[in-house]
Every structure is written in C-alpha cells, then in structure tokens.
C-alpha cells in the first residue's frame, strides 16, 4: 500500500514562507513510513527564487519532478502560479531515484547508465517507472519511451516532458533534489506491491473525420505519404484547405489519431509543420502501416474528455492516489478560460478523499492497453490527458 500526502504553495519570492507552508501541510498529513519519495511540479519562477532548492534541502527524502505552466493538487486552491508536492510513502513499496547525464543526442547509453545505477541493488524488477523528461529540440519523446522500454524489459512508464510559461520554453527544467536541468532525465522506480492502472483521453469520437488513411511512407516523426499521396494532398481530400504559403489552414487544430494496427489503443500526434514536399512534421513517430484518422479539438471537448477519463479511473477500483498530466496544447486551446480543465477535475475529485496531483506537460508518457486489456505497451502522446492510478 502507498500513502500519499499533498502540499502546495503560491509563495514564490518568500522562500522561507514557502518552505514553512509546505512543511505545515505535510505535517498535518501524518508521519512518513519506511520508504518515501516526492514528486514536485512548479512554475519556473520557483526555481529562480531558490524555493525549489531550499524546499528539497529541508526534506528527508529524494524529490524529482519538472516545471510546468499549470498545476494543482488535492489541497490546492485556484492560483495561476503554484509549486505542488506529492509525497509517496510506504512500508511495502520501495523507491529508487535516477538521473541521467546530459542528453546531447539520441544516445541510449546515457539512459541505460542512469537505469542501471538506480537498479544496482535491486533484487526484483520495478513495477513502475515515473518519468520526468527534458524538452529538447533534437531528442523526441518516442526515443525516451522506446529506449526505456528496451532497457527495463517493458516496465510501465508514466510521466511528463518538462515545459514552462515562455514562448521558447527556455526555463523548462527537469528537477532532481533541488537542482534544475535543461537536458537530463529524472525518474522514480517503484518496487513491490504496485498495480498501476492507466487511462488515456484525447479527442471525442464525435470529432473524428470518418474517412481513414493508411501510412505508406514515413521517417520517424516525419509523415510523408498517406494512401500513397503526400500528406497535404491527403488532408485536402478531407476538405481541409491550403493557405497562401501552401500549408493547411489551422493545421495545429487537426491532430492525427494513430492506430498502430497492432491491437493497442490509438495515440494522438499533433502536426507541427509542413515541409516543401507536402510532408508533415509531427509530435511523435508514425510508423508505416498505421491507420490514420483526423480529428479536431476545441475547449469544450478538452473538458469533456478529461472528465470522462477521470471518471473511468475513479470507477476502476481502489485508489491510493492519482497522478494526472495533460498536454500544453490542451491548455492553449482553452483560450480565455485556461483554468477550466483543472476546475472540472477539482469538481469531480472533491467528492473523494483520494490524494492527487495534476500538471500540464510538453508530452505525455503513458502505457496503452491492448484491446483485450490484458497487456500494455509504453507510448508517448500529444494533446492527451493521462492518468495513473496507484
């Protein structure tokens, strides 16, 4: 069993007050058990002010996490800039924390070294990996997910890619025991009596175009042809239009729903840009042979899909705690009501006594299940709301 405690603060500049506020909330939650670890998400200003460093120095356990531009916990009130902490403590579940060396390219060796260090004294295979990955231009989320699936032998991997409030994300940090990194991958391994359950919500089926296509050429995250036609031409065949520059109008509002055609749940891939050849640069790999649908997103559907996903998670059985991440693209789509997704989740969860933590991310790491529900495979997602039930 895992017992979870949550705490938060909006004190950015008064570091002493921030630490005291967190400590007071944790003390009110009761004492720690044999094994303990912390998960921290925060607005980047908490790093700059020194609050993250001082808080972690005051805590008698490891803390990992990432920056975000919106977050909440079961204790927090509605504030735009928060630091949140979830503490997991247990007598029969053990935790091991890992941190990679700087990631300069898609070098699986760096990730392997961190994993092997974190498991050096382990006598069993981890039951779960909680990940906090850096937002890098030259390294994609699929590399992280696929590498750690290979390294760990398929340990379920749930987590987020760091993000922040700046247009260029120059303060998107991964956090590890008070230090902030642009280019390192931090994680928590859970050993013992852990049976995580995962839930994924993206786009309502009513918002999917009926006409589907088959990927006939791709290279990593560059989708080249669908039904043997350049992607732009395929999108035009669905009724979408090109602008004066040759790209599809409002392209970011029409993500791909990708069925890997391997018996697992589909994933969403956002389109970042078109190439001169009419190809699409996407937020993750799309393999040849995958079946594509095109959807559309709006603010109302974001709230609906998050709500349905959360309700399914709550109905799945006993929950010691919930971890939830939602894509930054969903946050931006909320427009003039950026807190509406969080507010709806809070409304649903206030009827429970379950500790929980939520944050926006630059990419979501979450296993998807085979259609029979008997097995799962790790995936990186775009424009998606993911939940882990512990």
ZAMARGU-4260 file (C-alpha; in steps of 0.2 Angstrom, whole numbers, plus 5000, padded with zeros to 4 digits):
<rodrens>
0) 5000/5000/5000 | 5005/5018/4996 | 5000/5033/5007 | 5001/5049/4998 | 5002/5067/5005
5) 5000/5083/4995 | 5005/5101/4998 | 5006/5117/4988 | 5012/5135/4990 | 5010/5151/4980
10) 5024/5159/4989 | 5037/5162/4975 | 5049/5176/4982 | 5047/5172/5001 | 5057/5156/5001
15) 5056/5154/5020 | 5037/5156/5020 | 5036/5144/5005 | 5045/5130/5014 | 5036/5133/5030
20) 5019/5132/5021 | 5024/5115/5013 | 5031/5108/5029 | 5015/5113/5039 | 5004/5104/5026
25) 5014/5088/5026 | 5015/5088/5045 | 4996/5088/5045 | 4995/5073/5034 | 5004/5062/5047
30) 5021/5054/5048 | 5031/5045/5035 | 5033/5026/5033 | 5048/5016/5029 | 5051/5022/5011
35) 5047/5039/5004 | 5049/5049/4989 | 5042/5066/4982 | 5035/5072/4966 | 5037/5091/4963
40) 5030/5102/4949 | 5031/5121/4949 | 5031/5137/4939 | 5048/5141/4933 | 5050/5156/4945
45) 5051/5144/4960 | 5067/5138/4953 | 5074/5156/4950 | 5069/5161/4968 | 5078/5147/4976
50) 5062/5140/4983 | 5064/5123/4975 | 5082/5121/4981 | 5078/5126/4999 | 5062/5115/5000
55) 5071/5100/4994 | 5085/5103/5006 | 5073/5103/5020 | 5065/5086/5016 | 5072/5069/5022
60) 5069/5060/5005 | 5073/5061/4987 | 5062/5073/4976 | 5060/5073/4957 | 5049/5082/4945
65) 5048/5096/4932 | 5042/5114/4928 | 5025/5117/4921 | 5013/5132/4917 | 4998/5125/4927
70) 4996/5113/4941 | 4986/5108/4956 | 4984/5095/4970 | 4970/5089/4981 | 4974/5103/4993
75) 4977/5117/4982 | 4966/5132/4978 | 4965/5141/4961 | 4980/5151/4958 | 4990/5153/4942
80) 5007/5150/4949 | 5010/5136/4961 | 5023/5124/4967 | 5015/5107/4971 | 5022/5092/4980
85) 5015/5074/4981 | 5024/5063/4994 | 5023/5044/4992 | 5027/5034/5007 | 5025/5015/5010
90) 5031/5001/5021 | 5030/4988/5007 | 5034/4998/4991 | 5052/5004/4989 | 5058/5019/4978
95) 5074/5022/4969 | 5078/5038/4960 | 5088/5040/4944 | 5096/5055/4935 | 5104/5054/4918
100) 5119/5063/4912 | 5116/5077/4900 | 5107/5071/4884 | 5115/5079/4869 | 5108/5066/4856
105) 5098/5051/4855 | 5111/5041/4864 | 5103/5026/4873 | 5118/5023/4883 | 5116/5038/4894
110) 5098/5032/4898 | 5105/5014/4902 | 5118/5021/4914 | 5105/5030/4924 | 5094/5015/4925
115) 5107/5003/4929 | 5113/5014/4943 | 5096/5016/4950 | 5093/4997/4950 | 5111/4992/4955
120) 5105/4985/4972 | 5088/4979/4967 | 5083/4961/4969 | 5067/4962/4958 | 5061/4971/4943
125) 5052/4988/4945 | 5034/4988/4944 | 5033/5006/4938 | 5043/5020/4932 | 5038/5038/4934
130) 5047/5049/4922 | 5052/5067/4920 | 5060/5070/4903 | 5068/5086/4896 | 5060/5096/4882
135) 5074/5095/4868 | 5074/5100/4850 | 5085/5086/4844 | 5078/5072/4855 | 5060/5066/4854
140) 5048/5058/4867 | 5047/5042/4857 | 5066/5040/4859 | 5064/5041/4878 | 5049/5029/4879
145) 5056/5016/4867 | 5073/5017/4875 | 5067/5014/4892 | 5055/5000/4887 | 5070/4991/4879
150) 5082/4995/4894 | 5069/4990/4908 | 5062/4975/4899 | 5045/4983/4897 | 5042/4991/4914
155) 5027/5003/4913 | 5032/5021/4911 | 5021/5035/4916 | 5026/5053/4916 | 5029/5070/4908
160) 5040/5081/4897 | 5045/5097/4905 | 5038/5113/4900 | 5036/5131/4906 | 5027/5148/4903
165) 5039/5155/4890 | 5036/5155/4871 | 5053/5147/4868 | 5052/5136/4884 | 5070/5141/4890
170) 5065/5138/4908 | 5058/5121/4905 | 5068/5111/4919 | 5069/5093/4925 | 5070/5094/4944
175) 5081/5082/4955 | 5084/5085/4973 | 5083/5104/4972 | 5094/5105/4956 | 5086/5111/4939
180) 5092/5104/4922 | 5088/5108/4904 | 5095/5091/4897 | 5093/5077/4910 | 5080/5064/4913
185) 5075/5060/4930 | 5064/5046/4936 | 5057/5036/4951 | 5057/5017/4951 | 5043/5008/4962
190) 5047/4991/4968 | 5035/4979/4977 | 5016/4978/4978 | 5011/4990/4965 | 4997/4988/4952
195) 4996/5004/4942 | 4981/5007/4931 | 4982/5019/4916 | 4969/5029/4907 | 4971/5040/4892
200) 4959/5053/4885 | 4962/5063/4869 | 4948/5068/4857 | 4930/5063/4857 | 4925/5050/4844
205) 4911/5063/4838 | 4925/5074/4832 | 4934/5062/4821 | 4933/5063/4802 | 4925/5047/4796
210) 4937/5044/4781 | 4953/5035/4787 | 4970/5033/4778 | 4985/5021/4778 | 5003/5027/4781
215) 5013/5022/4766 | 5029/5032/4769 | 5036/5040/4785 | 5053/5043/4793 | 5052/5045/4812
220) 5041/5059/4816 | 5040/5065/4798 | 5024/5058/4790 | 5027/5058/4771 | 5013/5049/4762
225) 4995/5043/4766 | 4987/5032/4754 | 5002/5035/4743 | 4999/5053/4742 | 5009/5067/4751
230) 5001/5072/4767 | 4995/5089/4762 | 4986/5081/4747 | 4978/5068/4759 | 4972/5082/4771
235) 4965/5092/4756 | 4955/5076/4751 | 4946/5078/4768 | 4940/5095/4765 | 4954/5105/4773
240) 4961/5120/4763 | 4979/5127/4760 | 4984/5144/4764 | 4994/5156/4753 | 5010/5148/4760
245) 5005/5130/4754 | 5002/5124/4772 | 4985/5118/4779 | 4975/5132/4787 | 4974/5129/4806
250) 4985/5114/4805 | 4988/5113/4824 | 4969/5111/4827 | 4968/5095/4817 | 4979/5081/4825
255) 4981/5064/4819 | 4973/5049/4829 | 4986/5035/4825 | 4981/5017/4826 | 4997/5007/4826
260) 4987/4992/4819 | 4995/4981/4832 | 4980/4979/4844 | 4984/4993/4856 | 4974/5009/4859
265) 4977/5023/4847 | 4988/5038/4851 | 4987/5056/4846 | 5000/5065/4835 | 5000/5084/4833
270) 5006/5092/4817 | 5019/5105/4820 | 5023/5110/4802 | 5023/5105/4783 | 5039/5103/4773
275) 5040/5109/4755 | 5037/5092/4749 | 5020/5091/4757 | 5025/5081/4771 | 5020/5083/4790
280) 5032/5085/4804 | 5023/5078/4819 | 5025/5077/4838 | 5030/5059/4838 | 5034/5044/4827
285) 5021/5037/4815 | 5025/5020/4808 | 5021/5014/4790 | 5006/5003/4790 | 4997/5014/4804
290) 4979/5018/4801 | 4976/5037/4802 | 4960/5047/4807 | 4960/5066/4808 | 4951/5075/4822
295) 4948/5092/4828 | 4950/5100/4846 | 4941/5114/4855 | 4939/5120/4873 | 4923/5111/4877
300) 4929/5094/4871 | 4945/5095/4881 | 4934/5097/4897 | 4923/5083/4891 | 4937/5070/4888
305) 4947/5074/4904 | 4931/5072/4914 | 4927/5055/4906 | 4944/5049/4908 | 4945/5054/4926
310) 4928/5046/4930 | 4934/5030/4922 | 4949/5030/4933 | 4939/5033/4948 | 4927/5019/4944
315) 4941/5006/4941 | 4944/5001/4959 | 4953/5006/4975 | 4964/5021/4973 | 4978/5026/4985
320) 4982/5041/4974 | 4981/5048/4956 | 4994/5056/4945 | 4987/5066/4930 | 4996/5075/4916
325) 4988/5085/4902 | 4996/5092/4886 | 5001/5110/4885 | 4992/5111/4868 | 4976/5107/4878
330) 4980/5121/4889 | 4982/5134/4875 | 4966/5128/4867 | 4956/5133/4882 | 4959/5151/4877
335) 4951/5163/4888 | 4946/5150/4901 | 4964/5142/4904 | 4959/5135/4921 | 4943/5126/4915
340) 4951/5109/4914 | 4958/5110/4931 | 4942/5116/4938 | 4932/5102/4931 | 4944/5089/4938
345) 4944/5098/4955 | 4925/5097/4955 | 4925/5079/4951 | 4938/5074/4964 | 4931/5085/4978
350) 4918/5071/4981 | 4933/5059/4985 | 4946/5058/4998 | 4959/5052/4986 | 4976/5062/4986
355) 4980/5068/4968 | 4992/5079/4958 | 4990/5087/4941 | 5002/5096/4929 | 5002/5102/4911
360) 5016/5094/4901 | 5026/5096/4885 | 5022/5077/4880 | 5014/5063/4890 | 5022/5046/4893
365) 5009/5033/4897 | 5006/5015/4893 | 4991/5010/4882 | 4982/4993/4883 | 4979/4980/4870
370) 4961/4980/4865 | 4958/4964/4877 | 4965/4974/4891 | 4977/4960/4895 | 4994/4969/4891
375) 5001/4986/4888 | 5015/4995/4879 | 5023/5011/4883 | 5019/5026/4872 | 5022/5045/4870
380) 5007/5055/4867 | 5002/5073/4861 | 4987/5083/4865 | 4981/5070/4878 | 4976/5069/4896
385) 4983/5054/4905 | 4980/5046/4922 | 4990/5034/4933 | 4980/5026/4947 | 4991/5019/4962
</rodrens>
